[in-house]
Amino acid sequence: MVERRVTVKNRLGLHARAAAQLVRTASEFQSIVRLERADGSAAADAKSILSVLMLAACCGTELRIMADGVDEERAISALEALFQTGFGESDPQV
């Protein structure tokens, strides 16, 4: 199992478009991928759009990404890159 901490940087947080992008990316991997708020108040299956949206992760929210499986390192790196780039939005809050 691999785990990394990330912070939501984009102004609108983990809204529908960003969540859909995250789910599409997570679904490319065989590993089980989960997201959890750093405060432990909510967790989500990263391959489920409804589950990810239920995190209600606004800008500044710290999350843990956890992956377990044969391609866990690649899955974590791909998802971490999404967060680092603000999901490709033009106005991330850095």
JOUR-V536915 format. One record per residue. N is the residue number from 1. PHI is phi in radians with two decimals (none if undefined). BURIAL is # if it has 24 or more other ideal C-beta (glycine too) atoms within 12 Angstrom, else .. D_CENTER is the distance of its C-alpha to the mean C-alpha in Angstrom with 2 decimals. Layout:
<<N/PHI/BURIAL/D_CENTER> <N/PHI/BURIAL/D_CENTER>>
//
This chain:
<<1/none/./16.05> <2/-2.11/#/13.84> <3/-2.46/./11.65> <4/-2.47/#/10.25> <5/-1.77/./9.67> <6/-2.37/#/7.91> <7/-2.14/#/9.11> <8/-1.23/#/8.39> <9/-1.82/#/11.39> <10/-1.29/#/12.23> <11/-0.96/./15.13> <12/-1.54/./14.14> <13/1.27/#/10.80> <14/-1.54/#/8.16> <15/-1.38/#/11.28> <16/-0.99/./12.31> <17/-1.16/./12.32> <18/-1.12/#/8.93> <19/-1.11/#/7.58> <20/-1.11/./10.17> <21/-1.12/#/9.27> <22/-1.09/#/5.80> <23/-1.12/#/8.12> <24/-1.04/./10.86> <25/-1.16/#/9.42> <26/-1.06/#/8.46> <27/-1.25/./11.89> <28/-1.30/./13.67> <29/-1.96/#/13.70> <30/-1.35/./16.01> <31/-1.07/#/14.20> <32/-1.35/#/12.88> <33/-2.16/#/9.14> <34/-2.23/#/8.13> <35/-2.09/#/6.04> <36/-2.52/#/8.80> <37/-1.09/#/10.07> <38/-1.03/./12.14> <39/-1.42/./15.19> <40/1.33/./14.80> <41/-1.36/./15.47> <42/-2.76/./12.90> <43/-2.40/./10.81> <44/-2.56/#/9.27> <45/-1.37/#/9.68> <46/-1.21/#/6.70> <47/-1.78/#/9.82> <48/-2.14/./11.15> <49/-1.04/#/10.87> <50/-1.13/./12.96> <51/-1.11/#/11.16> <52/-1.14/#/7.83> <53/-1.11/#/10.40> <54/-1.18/./12.28> <55/-1.16/#/10.00> <56/0.86/./11.75> <57/-1.52/#/9.54> <58/-1.53/./12.02> <59/-0.98/#/12.61> <60/1.67/./12.99> <61/-1.20/#/10.90> <62/-1.67/#/10.05> <63/-2.19/#/7.41> <64/-1.87/#/8.05> <65/-1.82/#/6.37> <66/-2.20/#/9.47> <67/-2.31/#/11.05> <68/-2.47/./14.67> <69/2.70/./16.93> <70/-1.15/./18.93> <71/-2.08/./16.30> <72/-1.05/#/13.84> <73/-1.12/./14.31> <74/-1.15/./13.72> <75/-1.11/#/10.53> <76/-1.06/#/9.11> <77/-1.10/./10.78> <78/-1.14/#/9.64> <79/-1.25/#/5.85> <80/-1.05/#/7.23> <81/-1.09/./9.58> <82/-1.06/#/7.61> <83/-1.15/#/6.82> <84/-1.12/./10.41> <85/-1.64/./11.92> <86/1.11/#/10.75> <87/1.04/#/9.80> <88/1.33/./13.51> <89/-1.37/./14.87> <90/-1.34/./18.28> <91/-2.19/./18.17> <92/-1.15/./15.28> <93/-1.60/./16.46> <94/-1.61/./16.64>>
//
